[in-house]
Amino acid sequence: MKTARLTLCIGASSLFLVQTTLAEQPAMSQTATAPNPMIVAHRGASAQAPENTLPAFQLAWKQGADAIETDLQLTKDGHIVCFHDKDTKRVNGQQLAIADATLEELRQLDVGNIQPQDSERALRSWNGDQYKGVQMPTIAEVFATVPAGKKIFIEIKCGPEIIDPLLRELASSGLTPDQVVVIGFDSALLKSLKERDPKWQTAWLCSFEKRANGRPRIDPAKILKTLKEMKAHALMSGRGDVDKGLLDQIRAAGMEHYVWTINDPKLGPTYKAQGVDAIITDLPAEMRAALNSSTNP
């Protein structure tokens, strides 16, 4: 059953209501499809709507994304909110630490009027005033937007204190285990979550950056060993070159490979040809068009 949320927004000179329609929560019997590769909207359609907000996620679904990705932080009073940074300075201008604030305090902030950084201006195409008054969403609100057959990637940005609250939210979300991928750089945290509740998929975020001498910062053999120990569903790497031998071993072990964050649609067909299982992007519509055009010349 679809529900509507009425949000009270205070603009510079007016008081108005914004109605947000939440998608139907999927029944437990419904499973997520797995296009190859999946297009995952990074913090939602964040090139065209403010990152990690309900409008960004709803736009991503409208643009045909196969999945959305969001970041999780735990508030002072134990709520999980979708927000990337440790504090609100970049997005709101006020330096309020998420871990030191209550949900009520964070809900008072406008996170929709963000002004893109200079390095982002060429990519970001939306007018901040259009989204003035948008609130920081909870994970429950974001879960509720996920349509049947679609997925959500949730990145843990804090410590193990979030595991119990997150598992409770997942249990009550109505989402099936194949619709959720929990991701993060902390392999021990992901391993702990998997041990607590094995049905949820995990993907380890790992950078393949190289040292000045050209050698990888993390030994490929250690990466494979860690993935196996944590029983990960996938490896998620940056856009840099990844050792083909390692990827072959990962796939032979039954794991997938995701790549982040690809904002040049022309690169989409290349990654598809390499067998990447998911492309994380701020531009889901453009990436979809690029992949479609390469399939149907």
N, C-alpha and C positions, 0 to 999 in steps of 0.2 A: 504494500500500500504506500503510495507516495504521500509525503508530508511536505508542508511549506513552512519555512522559518521566516519570521519577521524580525528584522534587525533594525534597531533604532540607531540612526546615524546623525551626527551633528556636523553640519557644514559650517563654512565661515559665516554665512548669513541666513541659513535656513535649517529647518528641522524636517527630516523626511524619513520615510520608511522604505527599506529595500527588501523585496521579497526574494528569497533564495529557495528554489525548488530542489529538494534532495531526491536523488535517484532512488528507485526501488532497491531495497537490500535484496541480494540474491538468495534464493533458497539454497539450503545446504546440498541439495542434489545437483545443483548446476555447477559445471566445471568451466575453467578458464580455457579459452582457445590459446594456441601458441603459434602465431605466424612466424615465419622465418625470413629475416629477423624481426623480432618485436620492436616496435617503436615506443620508447619510454619517455614520457614528457617530464623533463628535469625541473623539479619544483613546480610542475604544471606547465602550461604553455607560457613560460616565464619571459619570453621575448615580447609577448603581446599583452600580458596582464601581470600584475605584481606577484612576485614569487611566493610560493607557499600560502596562497590564499584560495578561498573557495572559488572566486571568479577564474583564477588561473587553472584550477583543476577542471572546472566545468567547461572551460574553453578547450582544454586538451581533449576531453571526451567528444566534444562537438567536432573537433578537427580529426577525429578518427584514431587517436592514440590507442595502442594496445594496452598500455599501462601508464600509470603516473608514478613519480618518485617524490618523496617528501622527507623532511628532516624532523627528528623527534628530540624534544627537550622536556625535562621534568621540572615543573614549577615547585616553588617553596611548599605549597600545600598539596603536592602529590598528584597534580593533573598533568597529562601529557599534551603538549601543544606542538604544532607544526611550525618550526622556525629554525633557520639555519645557524645563525650566529649565537654566541654565548650571551650577547647583550643586544639591545635594540638600537644602538647608536647609528649604524649604517642605514637601517630601514626607517627609523622614526625620528632620529636626531637626538633622542634622549637616551642617555647611557644607563639603562636599567638592566641588570643581570637577570636572566630568566630564572636561574636557580634561587635567586633571592627575592623573587616577586611572587605574589599570589596570582591565581588565574583572574580574579576580579581586577587587580591592578593592571595586568597585561591587556585585559579587554577594554580598558579605557584608552588604549593607544590606537592611533590611526596607522595601519601598516599598508594602506593602499595608495598613499600619496608619495611613495618613494620616488626620489629623483635619481635616475641612473648615474653611475659614476662615469667619468670621462671615457674610461676604457670600454664602457658598455654602450655608449650612445649610438654607435653604428649598428648595434644589434637590437636594442630596445626600441620598440616602435609605438608604445602606447603613451597616452597623456595621463599623468598622475592624477589630475583633477577628476578624471572620469571615475576613478575608484576611491575617491576621498571618503573616509569613514569606514572602510573595510576593517574588520577585526581579525585578530590572530585566531585561527581555528584550532579546535581541539582535534585529537586524532579520531575521536568518535564521529565528529562531523565530516571529516575527510573520508573515513571508511564508508559513511552513508552515501557518498557520491559514486562509489565504484559500481558500475553496472554489472549485471550478470555476464559472465564470460570474459571479463576484463581483470587486470591485475593491478596490484599496488606494491611498489618497492618502498620500504620504510628504512631510512638510515638513522641509526642510533648515534646521536651527537654528544651524549653524556656518558655516565658510568653505569655500573651494574645495578645501581639503585632503581633503574627504570625497568628492570626485568619483570618483577612481580606485577606492577601496574600495567605493563604492556601485555603480559599474558592474560590478565583479566579483561583488558579491552579487546584483545583478539578473540577471546572466548565468547564475548557478548556481541561481536561485530556482525555475525551472520555470514561472514566470508568463509569460503572453504580454504583448506591448506594450500591448494594449488593456485589460489588467487593472491597469495601473500609471499613476498620475499623480503626477509629481514637482512639488511646489509650494514656494513660498518668496517672500519679499519682495525678495530680491536678484535683479533681472532679469539682471544680468551673469553671475551664477553659473549661473542656469538656461540662459542662452544658451550658455555654455561647455559645459555638460553636453550640450545638444542638438547642438552642433557635434561633440562627441566621439562621440556615439552617437545619431543622429537618430531611431531608431525609438521612443524613449521619449517619452511625452506629458508636457508641462509646463503648469502653470497659474500665472499670476502673481498673488500676493496683493497687493492694492492697496486702500488706504483712501481713501474719498471724503469724508473729513472736510473741513469748511469752515473758513475763517479767520473771524475776528471780523466782517469786512466782508461775510461771506456768500459769498465766492468760494471755489471749490475749491482745496485746497492743491496739487493736481496738475492741470495743464491737460488737459482731456479729449482734445485733439488729440495731446498727447504720449503719453497712455496708449495710444491706438490705434497710434501710430507704434512705440512700444516693443514692444507685443504682436506686431506684424508682424515687427519686426527679430529678435525672439527666437524667432519661429516657434512661438508658444505655441498650445496646444490650447484654452485657456480663460482667462478673467479670473475671479478669485475676489475678491469684494468684501465689505465689512462690511454690516450690516443696514440701514445708512442709505440714504437716497434716492440712487439712481443715475440719472444723466442718461439719459432714454429715447433721445435721439438718438444718444448714444454706443453704447448697447446695440444699437440697430438696426444701426449700422455694424459692430459686433463680429460680430453674427450674419450680416450680409451678407458678411463676410470668412470665414465658415465656422467661426467660433470659438464656444465655449459660454460660459455665465455661471453661476457658482456663488456662493452666498451663505452667509456664516458669521456668528456661531454663533447659530442660531435655537432658543431653548428654550421658546418659547410655541407649543404645537401649534396654537392657533387661527390663527396667522399662516401655517401651512403652505398652506392652500388659496389664500390671497392671493398667495403667491409662485408657486404653481403656475399661477394665472391670468395672472401676469406673464410666464410662459414660462421661469422659472428652470430650469436643467438639473439642478441638484443643491442640496439643502438640507443644510448641515452642522449637526448637533445633538448634544447630550449625551443626548437622549431619543429614540432611534430608534423604540422601540415606540409611544410616544405620538404621535410625528409620523406614523408609518405609519397609526395608527388615525384620526387627524384627516384625513389625505388620503383614506383609504378611505371615511370617512363623508361627505365632501364629494362623492365620486364616486357613492356609493350611498346617497342620502338615504332 
